[in-house]
Amino acid sequence: MFAPITHDQQGQLLNTNADTIAQEIAKGMSNLYDVELIYAFEKSGVLLNADDDSSVIPEINPSYYQELKEKKKIFAGMIPKLDNAFAALKSGVKKVIVGRAENLNQLTEGKSGTAIINE
């Protein structure tokens, strides 16, 4: 875990997008290691219905992601999270999972959350 705090070179601390920082760290490490990136947050995964926590989409590839965006099923903060997930995969990260922080063990075992894939 890490805190995505950066600065503006003038003494002002900034709360930088954690998803972007995590993706950049994962990309950098993927040159040396098999890296799995987990975006753990308050939802059970990427949801088909933002108001229904049981509507977890088990797997999303680029074409399905585009379709979900066009249909406005995915919006707001989920778009940069998934953009970062796909960028990580394209840069050598082996696996990206999105899901609830409390389910970390299940996320790492592939039993929970949404798998982001490049296929």
C-alpha positions, 0 to 999 in steps of 0.5 A: 500500500502507498499514499498517492501524495505528490507536490507542486514543487512549491510546497503544496501537497496534492492528492493525486489519482491513486489509480494512476499512481498504482498503474505507473508503479505496476508498469515499472515493476513489470519489467522485473516481476510478474505483477498483478494489480488490484484496485481495491475500493468500496464496491464489489467490482465493476457493476453493471448497475451502479446502485446494485452491488450484486451486479458485478461484471466478472470480466471486462475486455476492451470491446465490452468496456467500450460498449459499456461506456457507450451505453453509459453503464460505466461512468464517472470515476470508474472510467479512469480506473478502467483506463488505467487498468487497460494501460497497465495490461498493455505495459506488461502487468499480468493481471488486473482485478477490481473489487472490494478491499475487504475481499482482498484474499478472494480478489487475489484468488480470482473468486471475487471482483472483476477481472480486466483482460486484454482479449 
